[in-house]
Amino acid sequence: MSDFRHLTPTMLVSPQITSGDVAKAAQDGVTMVINNRPDGEAADQPEGAEIENSAREAGLDYVAIPITHAGFSEAQVNAMVDALGKAKGPILAYCRSGTRSTLLWSLAQALLGKDKEEIIAAAEGAGYDISPIEPALDMYVARGQQL
């Protein structure tokens, strides 16, 4: 059962998805799926290749930016910025609970120069707390303002 949560009208996040969720996302107008969950994190999770195949069969773009519990790297934030920039419409990002996807999206938004309070409000509106990454968010906001 899909649990797509809107951060913005064109950015959705979700806990782990299935092939059926990919079909639902396509019906809802999603054009890109971003996988933020590494393979092998849990025995019962679908592998990324399965979700990628489902996405491609549904005509969706697919990007894998796996985030482990070790945290976020600058390369991952930059990869998210790149993916967001290449999307041709609404995006669905997923991980185990949707939290890592939301956090990575938030850091990417900060680097893109978006307002910190708006980023926090969007995450909260979808049911996610981004306070654990506020120091990094501040750093990326400052970088985004310099670009």
Summary of the structure (lengths in Angstrom):
residues: 147
radius of gyration: 14.3
end to end distance: 40.6
largest distance: 43.4
contacts: 461
relative contact order: 0.19
helix: 48%
strand: 14%
